[in-house]
Amino acid sequence: MKIQKFFSVAILGLVLVFGANSFAQKTVTVGGAPMYPAKNIIENAVNSKDHTTLVAAVKAGDLVETLSSKGPFTVFAPTNEAFSKLPAGTVETLVKPENKAMLQGILTYHVLAGKFNSKAIAAAIKAGNGIAEFKTVQGGKIICKMDGKKLVITDEKGNKSTVTIADVNQSNGVIHVVDTVIMHN
């Protein structure tokens, strides 16, 4: 009985030490709200005050269900400020029902199938001698490379976007906050 109790306590101790430290994912604050790793991309994004435009666009593009699904997905999430860099009236035009297909194309150009945290992206960049090319869910390609310690994404039009917050883990993938909307041709 004492041996069984000892093993039970020892196992509990190992679970607490390794479970809490090795497998726990960090909750990151984005837009003033905690992004909980146990919640999905949509459940977290709706709470970020820096991503209200993105959330509205995802809703207008009927992509809520997709980005709430199992995934996994990697989302390069433009902030409200990133959307404000677009020409005046662009967002208002894109969220109109008649432009849903175009909006979906732009939004899915920000999504990769699979979970690519910063470590995985850095490994791909290293393997590609400083450049990594990724195919987006939309079907286009983005180029990732490092500029010092910053991850920079170049879209098909040659525009550049910088990751400002990396590795915001979600239950169905990972979000990397970006400072510019990336566009496909």
Residue pairs with C-beta under 8 A, 6 or more apart in sequence:
25 37
25 169
26 37
26 169
27 34
27 35
27 36
27 37
28 34
28 35
28 165
28 167
28 168
28 169
29 35
30 44
30 48
30 50
30 51
30 165
30 168
30 175
30 177
31 47
31 48
31 49
31 50
31 51
31 79
32 48
32 49
32 50
33 44
33 47
33 48
33 49
34 47
35 44
35 47
35 48
35 168
35 169
35 170
35 175
36 43
36 44
37 169
37 170
37 171
38 171
39 170
39 171
40 67
40 68
40 71
40 170
40 171
40 172
41 67
41 68
41 71
41 73
41 75
41 170
41 172
41 173
41 175
42 55
42 58
42 64
42 67
42 68
43 68
44 168
44 170
44 175
45 51
45 54
45 55
45 58
45 77
45 175
46 55
48 55
50 79
50 80
50 81
50 177
51 77
51 78
51 79
51 80
52 80
53 78
53 80
53 83
53 91
54 77
54 78
54 79
54 80
54 83
56 95
57 83
57 91
57 94
57 95
57 103
57 106
57 107
58 64
58 67
58 107
60 94
60 95
60 97
60 100
60 103
61 100
61 103
61 104
61 107
62 100
62 104
63 104
63 107
63 108
67 73
67 75
67 111
67 172
68 172
69 172
70 172
71 115
71 172
71 173
72 113
72 114
72 115
72 172
72 173
72 174
73 111
73 112
73 113
73 114
73 115
73 137
73 172
73 173
73 174
74 111
74 112
74 114
74 115
74 116
74 173
74 174
74 175
74 176
75 110
75 111
75 173
75 174
75 175
75 176
76 110
76 111
76 142
76 153
76 161
76 163
76 175
76 176
76 178
76 182
77 110
77 175
77 176
77 177
77 178
78 110
78 161
78 178
78 179
78 180
78 181
78 182
79 164
79 177
79 178
79 179
81 179
82 161
82 178
82 179
82 180
82 181
83 91
83 181
85 180
85 181
86 181
93 99
94 102
94 103
94 106
95 103
105 138
105 184
106 138
106 181
106 183
106 184
108 136
108 137
108 138
109 136
109 137
109 138
109 140
109 142
109 155
109 182
109 183
109 184
110 136
110 178
110 181
110 182
111 136
111 137
111 138
112 134
112 135
112 136
112 137
113 137
114 173
115 173
115 174
116 124
116 134
116 174
117 166
117 167
117 169
117 174
118 151
118 163
118 166
118 167
118 176
121 132
121 144
121 151
122 146
122 151
124 132
124 134
124 144
125 131
125 132
125 144
125 145
125 146
130 145
130 146
131 143
131 144
131 145
132 143
132 144
132 145
133 141
133 142
133 143
133 144
134 141
134 142
134 144
135 141
136 142
136 184
138 184
140 155
140 156
140 184
140 185
141 156
142 153
142 154
142 155
142 156
142 182
143 153
143 154
144 151
144 152
144 153
144 154
145 151
145 152
145 154
146 152
147 162
150 162
150 163
151 162
151 163
151 166
151 176
152 160
152 161
152 162
152 163
153 160
153 161
153 162
153 163
153 178
153 182
154 160
154 161
155 161
155 182
155 183
155 184
156 183
156 184
156 185
157 183
157 184
157 185
159 180
159 182
159 183
160 180
161 178
161 179
161 180
161 181
161 182
162 178
162 179
162 180
163 176
163 177
163 178
164 177
164 178
164 179
165 176
165 177
166 176
166 177
167 174
167 176
168 174
168 175
168 176
168 177
